[in-house]
Amino acid sequence: MILESAVLPVRPGQEAAFETAFGQARQLIAGMPGFLGLELHRGIEQPSAYLLTVRWRTLEDHTEGFRGSPEYQQWKALLHHFYEPFPTVLHHVPVVSMAAPGGAA
């Protein structure tokens, strides 16, 4: 499993519009081969900074599959104009994993 991460710096004042657009965009990624799930978190200290994490089966599922798809072109049209500056995307592999005792979050 690969974890993609990006801090999305949304233009201040555009947060509500971004969240609405993301609601549409997530449907585009949901059907992609190798897509395992995502989470979008809004910053507490910086409310216009969002953390996006996406779980992929393989790196290529993201870099070749999704990014080479017509769905990615739609994703870009919906979301990329909200970012200033453009986010850096990183990919990670698990090193350590731990759950809370009793499985509680």
SERO-4910 file (N, C-alpha, C, O; in steps of 0.05 Angstrom, whole numbers):
BEGIN
 pado doro    nc1    nc2    nc3   cac1   cac2   cac3    cc1    cc2    cc3    oc1    oc2    oc3
  Met    A     17    -24      0      0      0      0     18     25      0     38     26     14
  Ile    A     10     44    -16     24     70    -18      6     92     -7    -18     92    -13
  Leu    A     17    110      8      2    132     18     12    157      4     36    164      6
  Glu    A     -6    170    -10      0    196    -23     -8    218     -3    -29    216      9
  Ser    A      9    238     -1      2    261     17      7    287      3     26    290    -13
  Ala    A    -10    306      9     -6    333     -2    -19    353     17    -42    349     26
  Val    A     -4    374     23    -16    397     38    -26    416     16    -11    425     -1
  Leu    A    -53    421     16    -66    436     -4    -70    465      6    -88    469     23
  Pro    A    -55    484     -3    -58    512      6    -80    526    -10    -75    536    -32
  Val    A   -104    526      1   -127    538    -13   -126    568     -8   -120    578     13
  Arg    A   -133    583    -29   -134    612    -27   -154    620     -5   -176    610     -5
  Pro    A   -145    637     14   -163    645     36   -189    657     25   -190    672      5
  Gly    A   -211    649     38   -238    657     29   -251    638     10   -274    641      3
  Gln    A   -235    619      0   -245    599    -20   -250    572     -8   -256    553    -23
  Glu    A   -248    569     18   -250    543     31   -277    529     26   -277    506     19
  Ala    A   -299    543     29   -325    530     25   -328    521     -4   -338    499     -9
  Ala    A   -320    538    -23   -322    530    -52   -304    507    -58   -311    489    -73
  Phe    A   -280    506    -45   -262    484    -49   -274    458    -39   -273    437    -52
  Glu    A   -285    459    -15   -297    435     -3   -320    425    -20   -324    400    -23
  Thr    A   -336    442    -32   -358    434    -50   -346    421    -75   -356    400    -83
  Ala    A   -326    433    -87   -313    422   -110   -300    395   -104   -301    377   -121
  Phe    A   -288    393    -81   -276    368    -73   -297    346    -71   -291    323    -78
  Gly    A   -320    352    -61   -342    333    -60   -349    321    -87   -356    298    -89
  Gln    A   -346    337   -108   -350    327   -135   -326    312   -145   -329    290   -157
  Ala    A   -302    322   -139   -277    310   -149   -273    282   -137   -262    265   -151
  Arg    A   -281    278   -113   -276    252   -100   -290    229   -115   -281    206   -114
  Gln    A   -312    235   -128   -326    215   -143   -310    206   -167   -312    183   -176
  Leu    A   -293    224   -178   -276    217   -201   -255    197   -193   -249    179   -209
  Ile    A   -243    201   -170   -221    184   -162   -230    157   -151   -216    137   -151
  Ala    A   -255    156   -140   -265    133   -126   -266    108   -144   -262     86   -134
  Gly    A   -270    111   -170   -272     87   -187   -246     80   -200   -245     61   -217
  Met    A   -224     93   -194   -198     87   -207   -186     61   -197   -187     55   -173
  Pro    A   -175     45   -216   -161     21   -208   -139     27   -187   -124     45   -191
  Gly    A   -138     11   -166   -118     14   -145   -124     34   -124   -110     36   -104
  Phe    A   -146     49   -127   -154     68   -106   -165     53    -82   -183     37    -85
  Leu    A   -154     59    -58   -163     45    -34   -178     64    -14   -191     54      4
  Gly    A   -176     90    -18   -190    108      0   -175    134      3   -152    137     -5
  Leu    A   -189    154     15   -176    180     19   -187    193     44   -209    186     53
  Glu    A   -173    213     53   -182    231     75   -173    259     68   -151    263     59
  Leu    A   -191    278     73   -185    306     70   -189    319     98   -211    317    109
  His    A   -169    332    108   -170    345    134   -165    375    131   -147    383    116
  Arg    A   -181    391    145   -177    420    145   -160    428    168   -162    417    190
  Gly    A   -142    447    164   -124    456    185   -138    470    207   -157    485    203
  Ile    A   -128    466    232   -139    481    255   -126    508    257   -139    529    258
  Glu    A    -99    508    258    -84    533    260    -85    549    235    -86    574    235
  Gln    A    -86    536    212    -88    549    186   -112    537    171   -108    518    156
  Pro    A   -136    548    174   -160    536    162   -160    534    132   -176    519    120
  Ser    A   -142    549    118   -141    547     89   -121    526     80   -117    523     56
  Ala    A   -108    512     98    -89    491     92   -102    464     97   -110    458    120
  Tyr    A   -105    448     77   -117    422     79    -96    400     75    -77    404     60
  Leu    A    -99    378     89    -82    355     85    -99    333     71   -119    324     81
  Leu    A    -89    325     47   -102    304     32    -84    280     34    -60    281     27
  Thr    A    -95    257     42    -81    232     41    -98    213     24   -122    211     27
  Val    A    -85    199      6    -98    179    -12    -83    153    -10    -58    153    -12
  Arg    A    -97    131     -6    -85    105     -5    -88     92    -32   -110     90    -43
  Trp    A    -65     83    -43    -64     69    -69    -52     41    -66    -36     37    -48
  Arg    A    -60     23    -82    -49     -4    -82    -19     -3    -90     -3    -15    -77
  Thr    A    -13     12   -112     15     15   -121     20     44   -128      1     59   -132
  Leu    A     45     51   -129     53     78   -138     43     84   -166     33    105   -172
  Glu    A     45     64   -183     37     67   -211      7     71   -214     -2     84   -233
  Asp    A     -9     60   -195    -38     65   -196    -44     95   -195    -63    105   -207
  His    A    -27    110   -180    -30    139   -179    -16    153   -202    -29    168   -217
  Thr    A     10    148   -204     26    164   -223     21    159   -252     23    177   -269
  Glu    A     13    134   -259      8    127   -287    -22    124   -292    -33    135   -311
  Gly    A    -36    109   -274    -64    104   -278    -81    129   -275    -93    138   -294
  Phe    A    -82    140   -251    -99    163   -246    -89    188   -261   -105    201   -275
  Arg    A    -64    194   -259    -54    219   -272    -55    217   -303    -54    238   -316
  Gly    A    -56    193   -314    -58    190   -343    -87    188   -353    -91    182   -376
  Ser    A   -106    191   -335   -134    186   -342   -149    212   -349   -141    233   -341
  Pro    A   -172    209   -363   -189    231   -368   -201    242   -342   -207    266   -339
  Glu    A   -205    224   -322   -215    233   -296   -196    253   -282   -205    271   -269
  Tyr    A   -170    249   -286   -151    268   -274   -153    295   -287   -150    316   -273
  Gln    A   -159    296   -312   -163    322   -325   -187    337   -313   -186    361   -309
  Gln    A   -208    322   -307   -232    333   -294   -225    342   -266   -234    363   -257
  Trp    A   -209    325   -251   -200    332   -224   -186    358   -224   -191    376   -207
  Lys    A   -167    361   -243   -151    386   -244   -169    410   -249   -166    431   -237
  Ala    A   -188    407   -268   -206    429   -274   -223    437   -250   -229    461   -246
  Leu    A   -231    418   -234   -247    424   -210   -231    437   -187   -241    454   -173
  Leu    A   -205    429   -184   -191    435   -159   -166    453   -162   -161    469   -144
  His    A   -151    450   -183   -125    463   -184   -125    493   -182   -106    505   -173
  His    A   -147    506   -191   -148    535   -190   -151    546   -161   -148    570   -157
  Phe    A   -156    529   -142   -159    537   -114   -132    540   -100   -130    553    -79
  Tyr    A   -110    528   -111    -85    526    -97    -67    550   -102    -63    559   -125
  Glu    A    -54    560    -80    -34    581    -82    -16    580    -58    -24    587    -36
  Pro    A      9    570    -61     21    560    -86     12    531    -91     -4    520    -76
  Phe    A     21    520   -113     13    493   -120     26    473   -100     49    476    -93
  Pro    A     10    453    -92     20    434    -71     42    415    -81     44    410   -105
  Thr    A     58    406    -62     77    385    -67     64    359    -59     53    357    -37
  Val    A     66    339    -77     55    312    -71     78    293    -65     98    292    -79
  Leu    A     75    278    -44     94    258    -36     81    231    -34     57    229    -30
  His    A     97    210    -36     87    182    -33    103    169    -11    127    173     -8
  His    A     89    152      5    101    140     29     94    110     30     73    102     20
  Val    A    112     95     42    107     67     48    106     63     78    120     78     93
  Pro    A     90     44     88     89     40    117    115     31    129    130     15    117
  Val    A    122     42    152    146     34    167    137     23    194    145      1    202
  Val    A    120     38    208    109     30    234     79     35    234     70     55    223
  Ser    A     64     17    245     35     20    247     27     12    275     38     -7    287
  Met    A      8     26    287     -2     20    313    -31     29    316    -38     51    307
  Ala    A    -47     12    329    -74     19    335    -77     24    365    -61     15    380
  Ala    A    -97     40    372   -103     44    400   -111     18    413   -123      1    400
  Pro    A   -105     15    439   -114    -10    453   -144    -13    451   -159      6    455
  Gly    A   -153    -37    446   -181    -42    443   -193    -33    417   -217    -35    413
  Gly    A   -176    -23    399   -185    -15    372   -199     12    371   -209     20    350
  Ala    A   -200     26    394   -214     53    394   -196     73    380   -171     72    382
  Ala    A   -208     92    367   -193    113    353   -186    135    373   -173    155    365
***
